[in-house]
Structure formats: C-alpha cells, structure tokens
Amino acid sequence: MGLLGNEKLRFIVRSGWRGTCPRCSQASMFRGWLKLVDRCPACGLDYGFAHADDGPAFFALCITAFPLVFVAVWLEVTFSPPWWVHALVSAPILALGCLGSLRPFKGWLVASQYVNDAP
Ligand SMILES: [Zn+2]
C-alpha cells in the first residue's frame, strides 16, 4: 500500500476509532465488543495477521488507572470521604474507562499491524 507518514497514521487512527476493516473500511472488524471477525464480510480480509490480544488491555488499564489516581487523591483531599465512597466512584470509572478505551485501542493495534505487515 502506498500509505506514508501522516496519511498512514491518519488511516490507522480512523480505522481503529471506527473499528472498521483496515483494508476496505466497509465492514466492522469486530464480531462482539472486543472479538474480531475471522474474515471481513465485505472484502474477505483474513484477520489471522492480528495479534492484539494482550496489548490493548494493558494500555487501556494504564490510561484509565492514571487519571483515576488523580480523581481518588482529589476526592480524599477535598472531602476525606469514607473508603466506600472511593470504591463507589472508582469502580464505574475503571469499568467504563477500560471498556470504552479497549475497543479503539484494539482497533488501532489491528489497523497498525495491517498497515505495517501488509505484503
Ligand atoms: Zn474489508
């Protein structure tokens, strides 16, 4: 493929963010929330090239945990709440943050693998 530099990056970001096939952009690369399809239903791209199983979870956790620490510290300093308030506030942020960021992360990894490994 003739994608270089910014164009390549833009393509990866767009494909990953929308979760669409990195080759044809016509169909979703996901079968469930995070499960990849085996083959693109639109262009037949085989997703066997994608090995993005562990990476996204790690990235998503880091990205979510980092601001969460600030929120927790801010809560503690400002309100000095009992521990269960922290649990109540942190749990949904962590869950939403992970679930919400995992999918685009996985999409980005798959798209970048496709762009970089494509013959
Ligand atoms: Zn496709």
Backbone and ligand atoms as CSV (ligand in chain L), in Angstrom:
chain,resi,resn,atom,element,x,y,z
A,1,MET,N,N,0.829,-1.192,0.000
A,1,MET,CA,C,0.000,0.000,0.000
A,1,MET,C,C,0.874,1.256,0.000
A,2,GLY,N,N,0.397,2.280,-0.617
A,2,GLY,CA,C,1.205,3.475,-0.761
A,2,GLY,C,C,0.973,4.499,0.320
A,3,LEU,N,N,0.755,4.033,1.523
A,3,LEU,CA,C,0.494,4.986,2.600
A,3,LEU,C,C,1.790,5.324,3.315
A,4,LEU,N,N,2.036,6.616,3.495
A,4,LEU,CA,C,3.266,7.036,4.152
A,4,LEU,C,C,2.979,8.089,5.205
A,5,GLY,N,N,3.786,8.079,6.256
A,5,GLY,CA,C,3.768,9.145,7.252
A,5,GLY,C,C,2.406,9.468,7.804
A,6,ASN,N,N,2.034,10.728,7.710
A,6,ASN,CA,C,0.789,11.205,8.302
A,6,ASN,C,C,-0.437,10.490,7.753
A,7,GLU,N,N,-0.395,10.236,6.471
A,7,GLU,CA,C,-1.527,9.584,5.833
A,7,GLU,C,C,-1.746,8.202,6.436
A,8,LYS,N,N,-0.647,7.513,6.651
A,8,LYS,CA,C,-0.677,6.181,7.239
A,8,LYS,C,C,-1.239,6.246,8.655
A,9,LEU,N,N,-0.744,7.208,9.427
A,9,LEU,CA,C,-1.183,7.359,10.799
A,9,LEU,C,C,-2.668,7.708,10.858
A,10,ARG,N,N,-3.080,8.633,10.001
A,10,ARG,CA,C,-4.472,9.039,9.963
A,10,ARG,C,C,-5.384,7.861,9.626
A,11,PHE,N,N,-4.906,7.045,8.706
A,11,PHE,CA,C,-5.659,5.874,8.301
A,11,PHE,C,C,-5.818,4.908,9.479
A,12,ILE,N,N,-4.734,4.691,10.207
A,12,ILE,CA,C,-4.765,3.781,11.354
A,12,ILE,C,C,-5.717,4.302,12.422
A,13,VAL,N,N,-5.610,5.602,12.728
A,13,VAL,CA,C,-6.446,6.197,13.763
A,13,VAL,C,C,-7.918,6.104,13.389
A,14,ARG,N,N,-8.217,6.404,12.132
A,14,ARG,CA,C,-9.616,6.397,11.700
A,14,ARG,C,C,-10.184,4.977,11.693
A,15,SER,N,N,-9.428,4.083,11.162
A,15,SER,CA,C,-9.878,2.700,11.087
A,15,SER,C,C,-10.074,2.118,12.483
A,16,GLY,N,N,-9.120,2.402,13.377
A,16,GLY,CA,C,-9.209,1.877,14.734
A,16,GLY,C,C,-10.341,2.502,15.512
A,17,TRP,N,N,-10.511,3.808,15.354
A,17,TRP,CA,C,-11.532,4.503,16.118
A,17,TRP,C,C,-12.916,4.014,15.727
A,18,ARG,N,N,-13.124,3.817,14.433
A,18,ARG,CA,C,-14.422,3.360,13.972
A,18,ARG,C,C,-14.550,1.849,14.034
A,19,GLY,N,N,-13.426,1.159,14.224
A,19,GLY,CA,C,-13.472,-0.300,14.290
A,19,GLY,C,C,-13.826,-0.932,12.963
A,20,THR,N,N,-13.414,-0.290,11.900
A,20,THR,CA,C,-13.737,-0.834,10.588
A,20,THR,C,C,-12.541,-1.552,9.983
A,21,CYS,N,N,-12.824,-2.369,9.008
A,21,CYS,CA,C,-11.810,-3.150,8.305
A,21,CYS,C,C,-10.698,-2.239,7.798
A,22,PRO,N,N,-9.417,-2.575,8.126
A,22,PRO,CA,C,-8.306,-1.708,7.701
A,22,PRO,C,C,-8.054,-1.770,6.194
A,23,ARG,N,N,-8.664,-2.727,5.500
A,23,ARG,CA,C,-8.434,-2.787,4.063
A,23,ARG,C,C,-9.521,-2.048,3.274
A,24,CYS,N,N,-10.787,-2.326,3.602
A,24,CYS,CA,C,-11.850,-1.745,2.768
A,24,CYS,C,C,-12.680,-0.696,3.503
A,25,SER,N,N,-12.570,-0.632,4.832
A,25,SER,CA,C,-13.330,0.341,5.630
A,25,SER,C,C,-14.844,0.191,5.471
A,26,GLN,N,N,-15.293,-0.924,4.955
A,26,GLN,CA,C,-16.725,-1.097,4.701
A,26,GLN,C,C,-17.436,-1.797,5.856
A,27,ALA,N,N,-16.770,-2.766,6.445
A,27,ALA,CA,C,-17.427,-3.570,7.480
A,27,ALA,C,C,-16.662,-3.472,8.794
A,28,SER,N,N,-17.337,-3.810,9.874
A,28,SER,CA,C,-16.702,-3.765,11.189
A,28,SER,C,C,-15.692,-4.888,11.332
A,29,MET,N,N,-14.604,-4.619,12.061
A,29,MET,CA,C,-13.629,-5.666,12.325
A,29,MET,C,C,-14.015,-6.467,13.569
A,30,PHE,N,N,-15.093,-6.024,14.245
A,30,PHE,CA,C,-15.500,-6.693,15.477
A,30,PHE,C,C,-16.762,-7.524,15.287
A,31,ARG,N,N,-16.781,-8.651,15.973
A,31,ARG,CA,C,-17.931,-9.533,15.960
A,31,ARG,C,C,-18.751,-9.281,17.225
A,32,GLY,N,N,-18.070,-9.053,18.327
A,32,GLY,CA,C,-18.717,-8.679,19.584
A,32,GLY,C,C,-18.120,-7.362,20.005
A,33,TRP,N,N,-18.082,-7.105,21.299
A,33,TRP,CA,C,-17.500,-5.852,21.758
A,33,TRP,C,C,-16.006,-5.816,21.469
A,34,LEU,N,N,-15.324,-6.943,21.702
A,34,LEU,CA,C,-13.881,-6.969,21.514
A,34,LEU,C,C,-13.399,-8.118,20.643
A,35,LYS,N,N,-14.337,-8.971,20.229
A,35,LYS,CA,C,-13.932,-10.144,19.458
A,35,LYS,C,C,-13.831,-9.777,17.984
A,36,LEU,N,N,-12.691,-10.135,17.399
A,36,LEU,CA,C,-12.509,-9.827,15.981
A,36,LEU,C,C,-13.234,-10.842,15.111
A,37,VAL,N,N,-13.678,-10.388,13.965
A,37,VAL,CA,C,-14.213,-11.334,12.998
A,37,VAL,C,C,-13.047,-12.126,12.414
A,38,ASP,N,N,-13.307,-13.334,11.916
A,38,ASP,CA,C,-12.250,-14.130,11.300
A,38,ASP,C,C,-11.871,-13.565,9.939
A,39,ARG,N,N,-12.888,-13.120,9.245
A,39,ARG,CA,C,-12.710,-12.614,7.896
A,39,ARG,C,C,-13.620,-11.413,7.704
A,40,CYS,N,N,-13.157,-10.401,7.015
A,40,CYS,CA,C,-14.002,-9.249,6.727
A,40,CYS,C,C,-15.147,-9.684,5.807
A,41,PRO,N,N,-16.396,-9.425,6.237
A,41,PRO,CA,C,-17.526,-9.844,5.405
A,41,PRO,C,C,-17.626,-9.058,4.103
A,42,ALA,N,N,-16.984,-7.922,4.031
A,42,ALA,CA,C,-17.087,-7.097,2.822
A,42,ALA,C,C,-16.001,-7.440,1.797
A,43,CYS,N,N,-14.742,-7.559,2.251
A,43,CYS,CA,C,-13.664,-7.757,1.278
A,43,CYS,C,C,-12.926,-9.077,1.483
A,44,GLY,N,N,-13.274,-9.836,2.536
A,44,GLY,CA,C,-12.656,-11.142,2.721
A,44,GLY,C,C,-11.279,-11.107,3.355
A,45,LEU,N,N,-10.885,-9.952,3.913
A,45,LEU,CA,C,-9.579,-9.858,4.571
A,45,LEU,C,C,-9.508,-10.846,5.730
A,46,ASP,N,N,-8.463,-11.651,5.756
A,46,ASP,CA,C,-8.269,-12.636,6.816
A,46,ASP,C,C,-7.594,-11.958,8.013
A,47,TYR,N,N,-8.257,-11.984,9.178
A,47,TYR,CA,C,-7.719,-11.297,10.354
A,47,TYR,C,C,-6.700,-12.136,11.119
A,48,GLY,N,N,-6.216,-13.188,10.467
A,48,GLY,CA,C,-5.206,-14.021,11.100
A,48,GLY,C,C,-3.915,-13.267,11.385
A,49,PHE,N,N,-3.712,-12.130,10.720
A,49,PHE,CA,C,-2.479,-11.351,10.919
A,49,PHE,C,C,-2.488,-10.606,12.250
A,50,ALA,N,N,-3.674,-10.444,12.840
A,50,ALA,CA,C,-3.797,-9.596,14.022
A,50,ALA,C,C,-3.478,-10.367,15.299
A,51,HIS,N,N,-2.539,-9.854,16.057
A,51,HIS,CA,C,-2.215,-10.475,17.349
A,51,HIS,C,C,-2.342,-9.418,18.427
A,52,ALA,N,N,-3.529,-8.939,18.635
A,52,ALA,CA,C,-3.723,-7.811,19.546
A,52,ALA,C,C,-4.519,-8.231,20.773
A,53,ASP,N,N,-4.131,-9.343,21.373
A,53,ASP,CA,C,-4.952,-9.861,22.466
A,53,ASP,C,C,-4.596,-9.290,23.829
A,54,ASP,N,N,-3.318,-9.083,24.080
A,54,ASP,CA,C,-2.909,-8.644,25.408
A,54,ASP,C,C,-2.620,-7.151,25.466
A,55,GLY,N,N,-2.085,-6.628,24.407
A,55,GLY,CA,C,-1.689,-5.233,24.370
A,55,GLY,C,C,-2.783,-4.267,24.767
A,56,PRO,N,N,-3.946,-4.336,24.130
A,56,PRO,CA,C,-4.985,-3.332,24.395
A,56,PRO,C,C,-5.417,-3.288,25.851
A,57,ALA,N,N,-5.534,-4.448,26.491
A,57,ALA,CA,C,-5.976,-4.479,27.877
A,57,ALA,C,C,-4.986,-3.731,28.755
A,58,PHE,N,N,-3.722,-3.926,28.484
A,58,PHE,CA,C,-2.680,-3.271,29.254
A,58,PHE,C,C,-2.725,-1.761,29.058
A,59,PHE,N,N,-2.801,-1.336,27.807
A,59,PHE,CA,C,-2.857,0.096,27.511
A,59,PHE,C,C,-4.090,0.737,28.142
A,60,ALA,N,N,-5.217,0.064,27.972
A,60,ALA,CA,C,-6.475,0.618,28.471
A,60,ALA,C,C,-6.417,0.771,29.987
A,61,LEU,N,N,-5.832,-0.213,30.643
A,61,LEU,CA,C,-5.740,-0.169,32.101
A,61,LEU,C,C,-4.868,0.999,32.543
A,62,CYS,N,N,-3.730,1.167,31.883
A,62,CYS,CA,C,-2.832,2.271,32.223
A,62,CYS,C,C,-3.524,3.609,32.013
A,63,ILE,N,N,-4.131,3.755,30.860
A,63,ILE,CA,C,-4.776,5.020,30.503
A,63,ILE,C,C,-5.891,5.346,31.475
A,64,THR,N,N,-6.583,4.332,31.945
A,64,THR,CA,C,-7.699,4.558,32.852
A,64,THR,C,C,-7.223,4.745,34.285
A,65,ALA,N,N,-6.243,3.963,34.681
A,65,ALA,CA,C,-5.782,3.992,36.068
A,65,ALA,C,C,-5.101,5.317,36.397
A,66,PHE,N,N,-4.442,5.902,35.420
A,66,PHE,CA,C,-3.674,7.109,35.663
A,66,PHE,C,C,-4.554,8.275,36.135
A,67,PRO,N,N,-5.557,8.676,35.353
A,67,PRO,CA,C,-6.431,9.767,35.827
A,67,PRO,C,C,-7.232,9.368,37.058
A,68,LEU,N,N,-7.491,8.081,37.198
A,68,LEU,CA,C,-8.265,7.616,38.340
A,68,LEU,C,C,-7.541,7.907,39.647
A,69,VAL,N,N,-6.227,7.790,39.617
A,69,VAL,CA,C,-5.433,8.089,40.803
A,69,VAL,C,C,-5.621,9.552,41.200
A,70,PHE,N,N,-5.641,10.420,40.201
A,70,PHE,CA,C,-5.834,11.841,40.491
A,70,PHE,C,C,-7.217,12.112,41.070
A,71,VAL,N,N,-8.211,11.463,40.500
A,71,VAL,CA,C,-9.574,11.620,41.000
A,71,VAL,C,C,-9.651,11.160,42.449
A,72,ALA,N,N,-9.041,10.022,42.735
A,72,ALA,CA,C,-9.071,9.470,44.085
A,72,ALA,C,C,-8.372,10.389,45.075
A,73,VAL,N,N,-7.214,10.919,44.675
A,73,VAL,CA,C,-6.469,11.823,45.544
A,73,VAL,C,C,-7.272,13.107,45.774
A,74,TRP,N,N,-7.859,13.630,44.696
A,74,TRP,CA,C,-8.656,14.850,44.796
A,74,TRP,C,C,-9.838,14.652,45.737
A,75,LEU,N,N,-10.505,13.524,45.607
A,75,LEU,CA,C,-11.634,13.193,46.481
A,75,LEU,C,C,-11.197,13.182,47.932
A,76,GLU,N,N,-10.077,12.493,48.159
A,76,GLU,CA,C,-9.573,12.321,49.515
A,76,GLU,C,C,-9.216,13.680,50.123
A,77,VAL,N,N,-8.520,14.496,49.364
A,77,VAL,CA,C,-8.063,15.796,49.855
A,77,VAL,C,C,-9.250,16.738,50.072
A,78,THR,N,N,-10.193,16.717,49.150
A,78,THR,CA,C,-11.300,17.663,49.194
A,78,THR,C,C,-12.371,17.269,50.190
A,79,PHE,N,N,-12.733,16.000,50.210
A,79,PHE,CA,C,-13.880,15.586,51.040
A,79,PHE,C,C,-13.515,14.636,52.174
A,80,SER,N,N,-12.322,14.022,52.118
A,80,SER,CA,C,-11.955,12.977,53.072
A,80,SER,C,C,-13.099,11.989,53.288
A,81,PRO,N,N,-13.586,11.408,52.229
A,81,PRO,CA,C,-14.754,10.517,52.342
A,81,PRO,C,C,-14.362,9.153,52.910
A,82,PRO,N,N,-15.349,8.412,53.415
A,82,PRO,CA,C,-15.080,7.031,53.839
A,82,PRO,C,C,-14.677,6.173,52.643
A,83,TRP,N,N,-14.059,5.004,52.917
A,83,TRP,CA,C,-13.470,4.193,51.851
A,83,TRP,C,C,-14.495,3.785,50.791
A,84,TRP,N,N,-15.747,3.582,51.240
A,84,TRP,CA,C,-16.727,3.059,50.269
A,84,TRP,C,C,-17.099,4.101,49.221
A,85,VAL,N,N,-16.894,5.386,49.542
A,85,VAL,CA,C,-17.123,6.412,48.533
A,85,VAL,C,C,-16.093,6.270,47.415
A,86,HIS,N,N,-14.847,5.981,47.809
A,86,HIS,CA,C,-13.806,5.753,46.812
A,86,HIS,C,C,-14.165,4.582,45.917
A,87,ALA,N,N,-14.619,3.501,46.561
A,87,ALA,CA,C,-14.987,2.303,45.802
A,87,ALA,C,C,-16.125,2.617,44.845
A,88,LEU,N,N,-17.100,3.371,45.360
A,88,LEU,CA,C,-18.277,3.714,44.571
A,88,LEU,C,C,-17.914,4.577,43.363
A,89,VAL,N,N,-16.961,5.487,43.573
A,89,VAL,CA,C,-16.569,6.394,42.494
A,89,VAL,C,C,-15.585,5.712,41.541
A,90,SER,N,N,-14.647,4.942,42.098
A,90,SER,CA,C,-13.577,4.381,41.279
A,90,SER,C,C,-14.039,3.236,40.387
A,91,ALA,N,N,-14.887,2.373,40.940
A,91,ALA,CA,C,-15.282,1.171,40.199
A,91,ALA,C,C,-15.912,1.487,38.843
A,92,PRO,N,N,-16.925,2.357,38.806
A,92,PRO,CA,C,-17.518,2.646,37.487
A,92,PRO,C,C,-16.565,3.348,36.534
A,93,ILE,N,N,-15.700,4.229,37.070
A,93,ILE,CA,C,-14.735,4.917,36.205
A,93,ILE,C,C,-13.788,3.901,35.572
A,94,LEU,N,N,-13.325,2.977,36.415
A,94,LEU,CA,C,-12.399,1.963,35.930
A,94,LEU,C,C,-13.075,1.069,34.893
A,95,ALA,N,N,-14.299,0.643,35.207
A,95,ALA,CA,C,-15.021,-0.251,34.302
A,95,ALA,C,C,-15.319,0.441,32.973
A,96,LEU,N,N,-15.870,1.646,33.075
A,96,LEU,CA,C,-16.208,2.392,31.859
A,96,LEU,C,C,-14.957,2.737,31.062
A,97,GLY,N,N,-13.929,3.164,31.785
A,97,GLY,CA,C,-12.692,3.545,31.115
A,97,GLY,C,C,-12.082,2.383,30.362
A,98,CYS,N,N,-12.050,1.219,30.997
A,98,CYS,CA,C,-11.465,0.045,30.348
A,98,CYS,C,C,-12.299,-0.388,29.156
A,99,LEU,N,N,-13.594,-0.528,29.386
A,99,LEU,CA,C,-14.462,-0.990,28.306
A,99,LEU,C,C,-14.469,-0.007,27.150
A,100,GLY,N,N,-14.510,1.280,27.504
A,100,GLY,CA,C,-14.598,2.289,26.464
A,100,GLY,C,C,-13.330,2.439,25.661
A,101,SER,N,N,-12.161,2.272,26.325
A,101,SER,CA,C,-10.921,2.528,25.616
A,101,SER,C,C,-10.340,1.263,24.984
A,102,LEU,N,N,-10.789,0.097,25.432
A,102,LEU,CA,C,-10.238,-1.149,24.896
A,102,LEU,C,C,-10.494,-1.297,23.403
A,103,ARG,N,N,-11.718,-0.975,23.018
A,103,ARG,CA,C,-12.105,-1.224,21.634
A,103,ARG,C,C,-11.313,-0.386,20.624
A,104,PRO,N,N,-11.276,0.948,20.812
A,104,PRO,CA,C,-10.437,1.708,19.873
A,104,PRO,C,C,-8.967,1.303,19.933
A,105,PHE,N,N,-8.488,0.941,21.133
A,105,PHE,CA,C,-7.091,0.516,21.242
A,105,PHE,C,C,-6.844,-0.738,20.425
A,106,LYS,N,N,-7.757,-1.676,20.560
A,106,LYS,CA,C,-7.607,-2.912,19.812
A,106,LYS,C,C,-7.684,-2.615,18.316
A,107,GLY,N,N,-8.629,-1.754,17.953
A,107,GLY,CA,C,-8.766,-1.384,16.553
A,107,GLY,C,C,-7.495,-0.751,16.016
A,108,TRP,N,N,-6.901,0.133,16.826
A,108,TRP,CA,C,-5.666,0.796,16.388
A,108,TRP,C,C,-4.537,-0.205,16.209
A,109,LEU,N,N,-4.442,-1.138,17.151
A,109,LEU,CA,C,-3.368,-2.122,17.039
A,109,LEU,C,C,-3.552,-2.997,15.804
A,110,VAL,N,N,-4.794,-3.425,15.576
A,110,VAL,CA,C,-5.076,-4.273,14.420
A,110,VAL,C,C,-4.778,-3.510,13.135
A,111,ALA,N,N,-5.246,-2.250,13.083
A,111,ALA,CA,C,-5.042,-1.452,11.876
A,111,ALA,C,C,-3.557,-1.196,11.633
A,112,SER,N,N,-2.801,-0.918,12.696
A,112,SER,CA,C,-1.384,-0.638,12.505
A,112,SER,C,C,-0.640,-1.906,12.114
A,113,GLN,N,N,-1.090,-3.049,12.650
A,113,GLN,CA,C,-0.470,-4.312,12.238
A,113,GLN,C,C,-0.733,-4.575,10.759
A,114,TYR,N,N,-1.951,-4.244,10.358
A,114,TYR,CA,C,-2.290,-4.466,8.964
A,114,TYR,C,C,-1.443,-3.571,8.060
A,115,VAL,N,N,-1.365,-2.292,8.407
A,115,VAL,CA,C,-0.628,-1.340,7.578
A,115,VAL,C,C,0.862,-1.698,7.526
A,116,ASN,N,N,1.411,-2.113,8.653
A,116,ASN,CA,C,2.849,-2.377,8.701
A,116,ASN,C,C,3.247,-3.757,8.189
A,117,ASP,N,N,2.341,-4.731,8.318
A,117,ASP,CA,C,2.698,-6.096,7.905
A,117,ASP,C,C,2.193,-6.443,6.517
A,118,ALA,N,N,1.356,-5.594,5.959
A,118,ALA,CA,C,0.743,-5.934,4.686
A,118,ALA,C,C,1.823,-6.172,3.630
A,119,PRO,N,N,1.698,-7.215,2.860
A,119,PRO,CA,C,2.695,-7.517,1.828
A,119,PRO,C,C,2.638,-6.476,0.693
L,1,ZN,ZN,ZN,-12.707,-5.406,4.462
